[in-house]
Amino acid sequence: MTERRRLYLIEQLLRLYEAQEGRCWTCGRICKPDGMELAHRVAATKANIAIYGRAAIDDDDNKRAVCRGGMRAGVSCNDACNLGGKPESARKLMERIQRKLKGAVVEV
């Protein structure tokens, strides 16, 4: 990973951390920034990058700040926020992000 990429990911984590008011998106636990990690809603696989594009996969709307090592219902907080088992939800999220990236008005 390049230094530029590493710094971008740190900045992204801090943006999401602030937006989530220091809470894990999955379990709601309050954490310090160094106790959190970025989690993709739609995974950054080669297939997803080919379908949706790197910009959409890396967009803030496709990531959440989650606590490291946290668990919810026996699943890690990182895994719990993934939409891999919900293809329709994943598709809708990626379409919304792609519209946003193209400059279209996005309804939330």
MMTF fields as JSON, N, C-alpha, C and O atoms, coordinates in Angstrom:
{
  "mmtfVersion": "1.0.0",
  "mmtfProducer": "UNKNOWN",
  "numBonds": 431,
  "numAtoms": 432,
  "numGroups": 108,
  "numChains": 1,
  "numModels": 1,
  "chainsPerModel": [1],
  "groupsPerChain": [108],
  "chainIdList": ["A"],
  "bondAtomList": [4, 2, 8, 6, 12, 10, 16, 14, 20, 18, 24, 22, 28, 26, 32, 30, 36, 34, 40, 38, 44, 42, 48, 46, 52, 50, 56, 54, 60, 58, 64, 62, 68, 66, 72, 70, 76, 74, 80, 78, 84, 82, 88, 86, 92, 90, 96, 94, 100, 98, 104, 102, 108, 106, 112, 110, 116, 114, 120, 118, 124, 122, 128, 126, 132, 130, 136, 134, 140, 138, 144, 142, 148, 146, 152, 150, 156, 154, 160, 158, 164, 162, 168, 166, 172, 170, 176, 174, 180, 178, 184, 182, 188, 186, 192, 190, 196, 194, 200, 198, 204, 202, 208, 206, 212, 210, 216, 214, 220, 218, 224, 222, 228, 226, 232, 230, 236, 234, 240, 238, 244, 242, 248, 246, 252, 250, 256, 254, 260, 258, 264, 262, 268, 266, 272, 270, 276, 274, 280, 278, 284, 282, 288, 286, 292, 290, 296, 294, 300, 298, 304, 302, 308, 306, 312, 310, 316, 314, 320, 318, 324, 322, 328, 326, 332, 330, 336, 334, 340, 338, 344, 342, 348, 346, 352, 350, 356, 354, 360, 358, 364, 362, 368, 366, 372, 370, 376, 374, 380, 378, 384, 382, 388, 386, 392, 390, 396, 394, 400, 398, 404, 402, 408, 406, 412, 410, 416, 414, 420, 418, 424, 422, 428, 426],
  "bondOrderList": [1, 1, 1, 1, 1, 1, 1, 1, 1, 1, 1, 1, 1, 1, 1, 1, 1, 1, 1, 1, 1, 1, 1, 1, 1, 1, 1, 1, 1, 1, 1, 1, 1, 1, 1, 1, 1, 1, 1, 1, 1, 1, 1, 1, 1, 1, 1, 1, 1, 1, 1, 1, 1, 1, 1, 1, 1, 1, 1, 1, 1, 1, 1, 1, 1, 1, 1, 1, 1, 1, 1, 1, 1, 1, 1, 1, 1, 1, 1, 1, 1, 1, 1, 1, 1, 1, 1, 1, 1, 1, 1, 1, 1, 1, 1, 1, 1, 1, 1, 1, 1, 1, 1, 1, 1, 1, 1],
  "groupList": [{"groupName": "MET", "atomNameList": ["N", "CA", "C", "O"], "elementList": ["N", "C", "C", "O"], "formalChargeList": [0, 0, 0, 0], "bondAtomList": [1, 0, 2, 1, 3, 2], "bondOrderList": [1, 1, 2], "singleLetterCode": "M", "chemCompType": "L-PEPTIDE LINKING"}, {"groupName": "THR", "atomNameList": ["N", "CA", "C", "O"], "elementList": ["N", "C", "C", "O"], "formalChargeList": [0, 0, 0, 0], "bondAtomList": [1, 0, 2, 1, 3, 2], "bondOrderList": [1, 1, 2], "singleLetterCode": "T", "chemCompType": "L-PEPTIDE LINKING"}, {"groupName": "GLU", "atomNameList": ["N", "CA", "C", "O"], "elementList": ["N", "C", "C", "O"], "formalChargeList": [0, 0, 0, 0], "bondAtomList": [1, 0, 2, 1, 3, 2], "bondOrderList": [1, 1, 2], "singleLetterCode": "E", "chemCompType": "L-PEPTIDE LINKING"}, {"groupName": "ARG", "atomNameList": ["N", "CA", "C", "O"], "elementList": ["N", "C", "C", "O"], "formalChargeList": [0, 0, 0, 0], "bondAtomList": [1, 0, 2, 1, 3, 2], "bondOrderList": [1, 1, 2], "singleLetterCode": "R", "chemCompType": "L-PEPTIDE LINKING"}, {"groupName": "LEU", "atomNameList": ["N", "CA", "C", "O"], "elementList": ["N", "C", "C", "O"], "formalChargeList": [0, 0, 0, 0], "bondAtomList": [1, 0, 2, 1, 3, 2], "bondOrderList": [1, 1, 2], "singleLetterCode": "L", "chemCompType": "L-PEPTIDE LINKING"}, {"groupName": "TYR", "atomNameList": ["N", "CA", "C", "O"], "elementList": ["N", "C", "C", "O"], "formalChargeList": [0, 0, 0, 0], "bondAtomList": [1, 0, 2, 1, 3, 2], "bondOrderList": [1, 1, 2], "singleLetterCode": "Y", "chemCompType": "L-PEPTIDE LINKING"}, {"groupName": "ILE", "atomNameList": ["N", "CA", "C", "O"], "elementList": ["N", "C", "C", "O"], "formalChargeList": [0, 0, 0, 0], "bondAtomList": [1, 0, 2, 1, 3, 2], "bondOrderList": [1, 1, 2], "singleLetterCode": "I", "chemCompType": "L-PEPTIDE LINKING"}, {"groupName": "GLN", "atomNameList": ["N", "CA", "C", "O"], "elementList": ["N", "C", "C", "O"], "formalChargeList": [0, 0, 0, 0], "bondAtomList": [1, 0, 2, 1, 3, 2], "bondOrderList": [1, 1, 2], "singleLetterCode": "Q", "chemCompType": "L-PEPTIDE LINKING"}, {"groupName": "ALA", "atomNameList": ["N", "CA", "C", "O"], "elementList": ["N", "C", "C", "O"], "formalChargeList": [0, 0, 0, 0], "bondAtomList": [1, 0, 2, 1, 3, 2], "bondOrderList": [1, 1, 2], "singleLetterCode": "A", "chemCompType": "L-PEPTIDE LINKING"}, {"groupName": "GLY", "atomNameList": ["N", "CA", "C", "O"], "elementList": ["N", "C", "C", "O"], "formalChargeList": [0, 0, 0, 0], "bondAtomList": [1, 0, 2, 1, 3, 2], "bondOrderList": [1, 1, 2], "singleLetterCode": "G", "chemCompType": "PEPTIDE LINKING"}, {"groupName": "CYS", "atomNameList": ["N", "CA", "C", "O"], "elementList": ["N", "C", "C", "O"], "formalChargeList": [0, 0, 0, 0], "bondAtomList": [1, 0, 2, 1, 3, 2], "bondOrderList": [1, 1, 2], "singleLetterCode": "C", "chemCompType": "L-PEPTIDE LINKING"}, {"groupName": "TRP", "atomNameList": ["N", "CA", "C", "O"], "elementList": ["N", "C", "C", "O"], "formalChargeList": [0, 0, 0, 0], "bondAtomList": [1, 0, 2, 1, 3, 2], "bondOrderList": [1, 1, 2], "singleLetterCode": "W", "chemCompType": "L-PEPTIDE LINKING"}, {"groupName": "LYS", "atomNameList": ["N", "CA", "C", "O"], "elementList": ["N", "C", "C", "O"], "formalChargeList": [0, 0, 0, 0], "bondAtomList": [1, 0, 2, 1, 3, 2], "bondOrderList": [1, 1, 2], "singleLetterCode": "K", "chemCompType": "L-PEPTIDE LINKING"}, {"groupName": "PRO", "atomNameList": ["N", "CA", "C", "O"], "elementList": ["N", "C", "C", "O"], "formalChargeList": [0, 0, 0, 0], "bondAtomList": [1, 0, 2, 1, 3, 2], "bondOrderList": [1, 1, 2], "singleLetterCode": "P", "chemCompType": "L-PEPTIDE LINKING"}, {"groupName": "ASP", "atomNameList": ["N", "CA", "C", "O"], "elementList": ["N", "C", "C", "O"], "formalChargeList": [0, 0, 0, 0], "bondAtomList": [1, 0, 2, 1, 3, 2], "bondOrderList": [1, 1, 2], "singleLetterCode": "D", "chemCompType": "L-PEPTIDE LINKING"}, {"groupName": "HIS", "atomNameList": ["N", "CA", "C", "O"], "elementList": ["N", "C", "C", "O"], "formalChargeList": [0, 0, 0, 0], "bondAtomList": [1, 0, 2, 1, 3, 2], "bondOrderList": [1, 1, 2], "singleLetterCode": "H", "chemCompType": "L-PEPTIDE LINKING"}, {"groupName": "VAL", "atomNameList": ["N", "CA", "C", "O"], "elementList": ["N", "C", "C", "O"], "formalChargeList": [0, 0, 0, 0], "bondAtomList": [1, 0, 2, 1, 3, 2], "bondOrderList": [1, 1, 2], "singleLetterCode": "V", "chemCompType": "L-PEPTIDE LINKING"}, {"groupName": "ASN", "atomNameList": ["N", "CA", "C", "O"], "elementList": ["N", "C", "C", "O"], "formalChargeList": [0, 0, 0, 0], "bondAtomList": [1, 0, 2, 1, 3, 2], "bondOrderList": [1, 1, 2], "singleLetterCode": "N", "chemCompType": "L-PEPTIDE LINKING"}, {"groupName": "SER", "atomNameList": ["N", "CA", "C", "O"], "elementList": ["N", "C", "C", "O"], "formalChargeList": [0, 0, 0, 0], "bondAtomList": [1, 0, 2, 1, 3, 2], "bondOrderList": [1, 1, 2], "singleLetterCode": "S", "chemCompType": "L-PEPTIDE LINKING"}],
  "groupTypeList": [0, 1, 2, 3, 3, 3, 4, 5, 4, 6, 2, 7, 4, 4, 3, 4, 5, 2, 8, 7, 2, 9, 3, 10, 11, 1, 10, 9, 3, 6, 10, 12, 13, 14, 9, 0, 2, 4, 8, 15, 3, 16, 8, 8, 1, 12, 8, 17, 6, 8, 6, 5, 9, 3, 8, 8, 6, 14, 14, 14, 14, 17, 12, 3, 8, 16, 10, 3, 9, 9, 0, 3, 8, 9, 16, 18, 10, 17, 14, 8, 10, 17, 4, 9, 9, 12, 13, 2, 18, 8, 3, 12, 4, 0, 2, 3, 6, 7, 3, 12, 4, 12, 9, 8, 16, 16, 2, 16],
  "groupIdList": [1, 2, 3, 4, 5, 6, 7, 8, 9, 10, 11, 12, 13, 14, 15, 16, 17, 18, 19, 20, 21, 22, 23, 24, 25, 26, 27, 28, 29, 30, 31, 32, 33, 34, 35, 36, 37, 38, 39, 40, 41, 42, 43, 44, 45, 46, 47, 48, 49, 50, 51, 52, 53, 54, 55, 56, 57, 58, 59, 60, 61, 62, 63, 64, 65, 66, 67, 68, 69, 70, 71, 72, 73, 74, 75, 76, 77, 78, 79, 80, 81, 82, 83, 84, 85, 86, 87, 88, 89, 90, 91, 92, 93, 94, 95, 96, 97, 98, 99, 100, 101, 102, 103, 104, 105, 106, 107, 108],
  "secStructList": [7, 7, 2, 2, 2, 2, 2, 2, 2, 2, 2, 2, 2, 2, 2, 2, 2, 2, 2, 6, 6, 6, 5, 7, 6, 6, 6, 7, 7, 5, 7, 7, 4, 4, 4, 3, 3, 3, 3, 3, 1, 1, 7, 7, 7, 2, 2, 2, 2, 2, 2, 2, 7, 2, 2, 2, 2, 2, 1, 4, 4, 4, 3, 3, 3, 3, 3, 6, 6, 7, 3, 3, 6, 6, 3, 3, 2, 2, 2, 2, 6, 7, 7, 6, 6, 7, 2, 2, 2, 2, 2, 2, 2, 2, 2, 2, 2, 2, 2, 2, 2, 6, 6, 7, 7, 7, 7, 7],
  "xCoordList": [0.847, 0.0, 0.894, 1.873, 0.541, 1.335, 1.047, 0.02, 1.96, 1.774, 0.543, -0.209, 0.351, -0.811, -2.113, -3.046, -2.169, -3.36, -3.579, -4.707, -2.515, -2.614, -3.179, -4.053, -2.681, -3.169, -4.631, -5.408, -4.998, -6.392, -7.312, -8.371, -6.905, -7.735, -7.847, -8.902, -6.784, -6.835, -7.811, -8.635, -7.714, -8.632, -10.079, -10.986, -10.289, -11.631, -12.176, -13.33, -11.373, -11.801, -12.181, -13.199, -11.38, -11.672, -12.961, -13.731, -13.196, -14.454, -15.659, -16.631, -15.579, -16.693, -16.85, -17.969, -15.737, -15.751, -16.511, -17.371, -16.197, -16.873, -18.351, -19.213, -18.634, -20.027, -20.864, -22.055, -20.238, -20.925, -20.796, -21.199, -20.239, -20.077, -19.334, -19.669, -18.312, -17.461, -18.059, -17.489, -19.201, -19.873, -19.624, -19.584, -19.459, -19.374, -20.701, -21.763, -20.642, -21.856, -22.695, -23.92, -22.045, -22.76, -23.322, -24.515, -22.474, -22.922, -23.228, -23.836, -22.817, -23.117, -22.158, -22.319, -21.169, -20.201, -19.392, -19.0, -19.14, -18.298, -16.847, -16.448, -16.06, -14.655, -13.79, -14.28, -12.516, -11.545, -11.232, -11.422, -10.755, -10.463, -9.504, -9.668, -8.509, -7.551, -8.115, -7.451, -9.334, -10.003, -11.02, -11.817, -10.981, -11.946, -11.228, -10.039, -11.975, -11.464, -12.557, -13.733, -12.151, -13.112, -13.688, -12.968, -14.972, -15.638, -16.418, -17.115, -16.291, -17.04, -18.441, -18.62, -19.432, -20.788, -20.827, -21.337, -20.293, -20.108, -18.595, -17.821, -18.192, -16.777, -15.943, -16.433, -14.685, -13.742, -13.105, -11.882, -13.935, -13.431, -13.12, -13.586, -12.336, -12.053, -13.337, -13.485, -14.259, -15.525, -16.335, -16.849, -16.458, -17.222, -16.567, -17.259, -15.249, -14.539, -14.778, -14.961, -14.777, -15.025, -16.455, -16.68, -17.408, -18.81, -19.11, -19.715, -18.686, -19.098, -18.034, -18.353, -16.786, -15.692, -15.049, -15.707, -13.759, -12.993, -13.533, -13.603, -13.912, -14.386, -15.642, -15.769, -16.562, -17.788, -17.493, -18.058, -16.615, -16.262, -15.555, -15.76, -14.721, -13.966, -14.728, -14.226, -15.92, -16.671, -17.06, -17.294, -17.122, -17.509, -18.866, -19.066, -19.79, -21.114, -21.097, -22.07, -20.007, -19.878, -19.052, -18.788, -18.646, -17.826, -18.437, -19.18, -18.111, -18.534, -17.344, -16.47, -17.326, -16.336, -16.929, -18.016, -16.202, -16.655, -15.552, -14.374, -15.95, -14.948, -14.161, -14.698, -12.886, -12.029, -12.372, -12.427, -12.596, -12.845, -14.241, -14.542, -15.097, -16.461, -17.295, -17.018, -18.307, -19.174, -20.634, -21.001, -21.447, -22.891, -23.538, -23.333, -24.307, -24.99, -24.007, -24.313, -22.82, -21.827, -21.048, -20.288, -21.225, -20.538, -19.726, -20.174, -18.526, -17.725, -18.464, -19.244, -18.217, -18.875, -18.542, -19.39, -17.31, -16.917, -17.758, -18.3, -17.873, -18.648, -20.143, -20.835, -20.637, -22.078, -22.567, -23.743, -21.684, -22.166, -22.084, -22.535, -21.521, -21.372, -22.711, -23.478, -22.977, -24.24, -24.124, -24.97, -23.092, -22.862, -24.047, -24.259, -24.817, -25.978, -27.253, -28.329, -27.137, -28.3, -28.027, -27.808, -28.038, -27.64, -28.469, -27.93, -29.753, -30.588, -30.208, -30.142, -29.963, -29.522, -28.16, -27.931, -27.26, -25.933, -26.033, -25.371, -26.849, -27.025, -27.574, -27.08, -28.591, -29.189, -28.183, -28.124, -27.396, -26.373, -25.361, -25.016, -24.886, -23.886, -24.458, -23.758, -25.703, -26.33, -26.428, -26.177, -26.793, -26.895, -25.523, -25.404, -24.507, -23.155, -22.688, -22.098, -22.949, -22.537, -23.228, -22.601, -24.515, -25.211, -24.576, -24.389, -24.25, -23.61, -22.274, -21.959, -21.5, -20.181, -20.282, -19.37, -21.386, -21.591, -22.189, -22.403, -22.459, -22.958, -24.462, -24.989, -25.165, -26.621, -27.061, -26.332, -28.226, -28.79, -29.213, -29.893, -28.802, -29.097, -30.079, -29.84, -31.176, -32.145, -31.757, -31.4, -31.829, -31.46, -32.698, -32.613],
  "yCoordList": [-1.173, 0.0, 1.239, 1.321, 2.172, 3.395, 4.276, 4.124, 5.186, 6.117, 6.995, 7.292, 7.4, 8.225, 7.479, 8.051, 6.209, 5.388, 5.205, 5.301, 4.945, 4.76, 6.015, 5.923, 7.191, 8.442, 8.699, 9.188, 8.371, 8.514, 7.661, 8.122, 6.42, 5.526, 6.016, 5.879, 6.576, 7.137, 8.31, 8.412, 9.197, 10.341, 9.876, 10.441, 8.856, 8.326, 7.758, 8.01, 7.008, 6.446, 7.566, 7.473, 8.611, 9.722, 10.452, 10.864, 10.612, 11.226, 10.4, 10.937, 9.095, 8.219, 8.141, 8.111, 8.108, 8.094, 9.314, 9.184, 10.482, 11.712, 11.696, 12.077, 11.259, 11.212, 10.262, 10.49, 9.207, 8.214, 8.539, 7.745, 9.696, 10.172, 9.177, 8.996, 8.527, 7.613, 6.262, 5.488, 5.964, 4.68, 3.695, 4.058, 2.444, 1.371, 1.317, 1.307, 1.284, 1.284, 0.034, 0.081, -1.079, -2.342, -2.54, -2.804, -2.415, -2.736, -1.495, -1.608, -0.31, 0.924, 1.26, 2.278, 0.416, 0.673, 1.927, 2.147, 2.746, 3.922, 3.478, 2.77, 3.906, 3.507, 4.725, 5.767, 4.581, 5.579, 5.28, 4.153, 6.278, 6.038, 4.877, 4.131, 4.709, 3.623, 2.248, 1.231, 2.216, 0.949, 0.59, -0.332, 1.347, 1.108, 0.797, 1.074, 0.218, -0.08, 0.198, 0.312, 0.305, 0.512, -0.829, -1.82, -0.841, -2.035, -1.657, -0.643, -2.482, -2.268, -2.842, -3.929, -2.118, -2.653, -3.628, -4.742, -3.206, -4.075, -4.308, -3.363, -5.556, -5.911, -5.436, -5.32, -5.172, -4.71, -5.902, -6.046, -6.747, -7.888, -7.457, -6.413, -8.264, -7.958, -7.883, -7.022, -8.787, -8.808, -7.54, -6.936, -7.127, -5.921, -4.663, -3.754, -4.611, -3.464, -3.407, -2.327, -4.573, -4.615, -4.175, -3.509, -4.542, -4.208, -2.745, -2.038, -2.289, -0.978, 0.112, 1.3, -0.288, 0.677, 0.914, 0.834, 1.204, 1.421, 2.616, 2.56, 3.686, 4.887, 4.594, 5.07, 3.822, 3.485, 2.578, 2.757, 1.612, 0.691, 1.426, 1.1, 2.42, 3.164, 4.352, 5.009, 4.64, 5.799, 5.675, 4.575, 6.814, 6.822, 6.157, 5.513, 6.301, 5.705, 4.181, 3.539, 3.599, 2.142, 1.626, 0.426, 2.497, 2.069, 2.548, 3.529, 1.841, 2.202, 2.019, 1.187, 2.804, 2.616, 1.62, 1.829, 0.543, -0.5, -0.787, -0.56, -1.296, -1.587, -2.834, -3.782, -2.807, -3.974, -5.049, -4.785, -6.229, -7.353, -7.394, -8.297, -6.46, -6.46, -7.56, -7.995, -7.991, -9.059, -8.66, -7.992, -9.091, -8.908, -10.18, -10.582, -10.803, -12.057, -13.104, -13.848, -13.165, -14.162, -13.879, -14.73, -12.694, -12.306, -11.055, -10.193, -10.947, -9.746, -8.515, -8.595, -7.375, -6.134, -5.824, -5.318, -6.124, -5.889, -6.744, -6.232, -8.023, -8.917, -8.6, -8.761, -8.148, -7.901, -6.755, -6.718, -5.822, -4.694, -4.991, -4.18, -6.132, -6.486, -6.904, -7.645, -6.421, -6.733, -7.932, -8.114, -8.745, -9.881, -10.824, -11.401, -10.992, -11.883, -11.177, -11.775, -9.9, -9.109, -8.421, -7.21, -9.192, -8.63, -7.441, -6.542, -7.41, -6.285, -5.012, -3.935, -5.134, -3.979, -3.483, -2.277, -4.412, -4.046, -3.311, -2.293, -3.823, -3.196, -1.781, -0.857, -1.608, -0.287, 0.695, 1.85, 0.246, 1.111, 1.532, 2.71, 0.586, 0.914, 1.83, 2.719, 1.629, 2.522, 3.941, 4.901, 4.084, 5.408, 6.082, 7.273, 5.333, 5.883, 6.284, 7.35, 5.434, 5.756, 7.023, 7.841, 7.194, 8.428, 9.636, 10.679, 9.498, 10.582, 10.948, 12.126, 9.94, 10.186, 10.847, 11.561, 10.611, 11.226, 12.623, 13.298, 13.061, 14.407, 14.53, 15.642, 13.413, 13.459, 13.733, 13.436, 14.287, 14.506, 13.151, 12.379, 12.871, 11.58, 11.777, 12.588, 11.044, 11.073, 10.03, 8.904, 10.41, 9.477, 8.948, 8.151],
  "zCoordList": [0.0, 0.0, 0.0, 0.742, -0.828, -0.904, 0.313, 0.975, 0.593, 1.698, 1.458, 2.387, 0.223, -0.125, 0.173, 0.737, -0.205, 0.041, 1.549, 2.032, 2.274, 3.724, 4.386, 5.247, 3.985, 4.557, 4.183, 5.003, 2.952, 2.525, 3.402, 3.828, 3.668, 4.478, 5.921, 6.539, 6.451, 7.806, 7.838, 8.746, 6.841, 6.77, 6.613, 7.223, 5.804, 5.604, 6.911, 7.261, 7.625, 8.905, 9.872, 10.558, 9.929, 10.833, 10.434, 11.3, 9.131, 8.663, 9.116, 9.645, 8.901, 9.272, 10.785, 11.296, 11.496, 12.958, 13.482, 14.353, 12.957, 13.379, 12.99, 13.783, 11.779, 11.321, 12.184, 12.39, 12.679, 13.511, 14.994, 15.844, 15.302, 16.678, 17.556, 18.727, 16.978, 17.733, 18.031, 18.801, 17.435, 17.692, 16.557, 15.381, 16.951, 15.962, 15.226, 15.849, 13.909, 13.105, 13.362, 13.261, 13.692, 13.852, 15.256, 15.41, 16.286, 17.648, 18.484, 19.548, 18.018, 18.739, 19.867, 20.542, 20.073, 21.144, 20.834, 19.688, 21.846, 21.674, 21.748, 22.672, 20.76, 20.66, 20.385, 19.951, 20.64, 20.202, 18.738, 18.281, 18.004, 16.577, 16.344, 15.378, 17.207, 16.982, 17.336, 17.134, 17.862, 18.136, 17.077, 17.244, 15.962, 14.89, 13.585, 13.425, 12.665, 11.335, 10.319, 10.665, 9.06, 7.974, 7.524, 7.405, 7.28, 6.768, 5.515, 5.484, 4.491, 3.254, 3.387, 3.937, 2.888, 2.784, 1.598, 1.722, 0.465, -0.695, -0.783, -0.935, -0.688, -0.567, -1.762, -2.885, -1.479, -2.508, -3.216, -3.228, -3.801, -4.552, -5.985, -6.44, -6.686, -8.095, -8.911, -9.779, -8.627, -9.363, -9.105, -10.047, -7.838, -7.527, -8.092, -8.551, -8.058, -8.631, -10.139, -10.7, -10.797, -12.243, -12.575, -13.585, -11.738, -11.987, -11.659, -12.465, -10.474, -9.969, -10.089, -10.059, -10.222, -10.295, -8.941, -7.904, -8.964, -7.733, -6.946, -5.719, -7.63, -6.928, -6.109, -4.981, -6.66, -5.936, -4.748, -3.669, -4.943, -3.859, -2.726, -1.556, -3.059, -2.048, -1.466, -0.554, -1.968, -1.515, -0.035, 0.468, 0.646, 2.062, 2.293, 3.323, 1.361, 1.53, 1.484, 1.879, 1.007, 0.976, 2.141, 2.226, 3.023, 4.156, 5.453, 5.488, 6.515, 7.86, 8.8, 8.559, 9.87, 10.925, 11.915, 12.452, 12.144, 13.07, 14.07, 13.795, 15.249, 16.273, 15.893, 15.319, 16.225, 15.984, 16.998, 18.2, 16.527, 17.428, 18.013, 18.794, 17.67, 18.194, 17.542, 16.425, 18.259, 17.756, 17.943, 18.909, 16.991, 17.099, 16.596, 15.451, 17.44, 17.103, 16.598, 15.666, 17.213, 16.852, 15.583, 15.12, 15.015, 13.781, 14.084, 14.84, 13.497, 13.739, 13.238, 12.288, 13.88, 13.464, 12.008, 11.272, 11.586, 10.203, 9.262, 8.283, 9.54, 8.679, 8.704, 7.698, 9.861, 10.005, 9.12, 8.756, 8.77, 7.951, 6.457, 5.648, 6.073, 4.667, 4.067, 4.683, 2.867, 2.182, 1.239, 0.363, 1.41, 0.518, 0.393, -0.673, 1.449, 1.41, 0.996, 1.001, 0.635, 0.255, -1.084, -1.126, -2.181, -3.468, -3.938, -4.583, -3.635, -4.056, -3.303, -3.894, -2.019, -1.222, -1.698, -1.79, -2.0, -2.488, -3.826, -4.033, -4.717, -6.038, -5.897, -6.542, -5.06, -4.866, -4.274, -4.694, -3.308, -2.721, -3.774, -3.866, -4.564, -5.58, -6.658, -7.143, -7.033, -8.02, -7.48, -8.209, -6.207, -5.584, -5.54, -5.828, -5.185, -5.136, -6.532, -6.708, -7.524, -8.891, -9.394, -10.067, -9.075, -9.456, -8.773, -9.4, -7.515, -6.771, -7.41, -7.58, -7.758, -8.356, -9.724, -10.141, -10.419, -11.722, -11.593, -12.6, -10.368, -10.141, -10.107, -10.056, -10.133, -10.063, -8.633, -7.686, -8.478, -7.148, -6.601, -7.277, -5.367, -4.768, -3.626, -2.731, -3.651, -2.569, -1.547, -1.894, -0.291, 0.797, 1.448, 2.383]
}
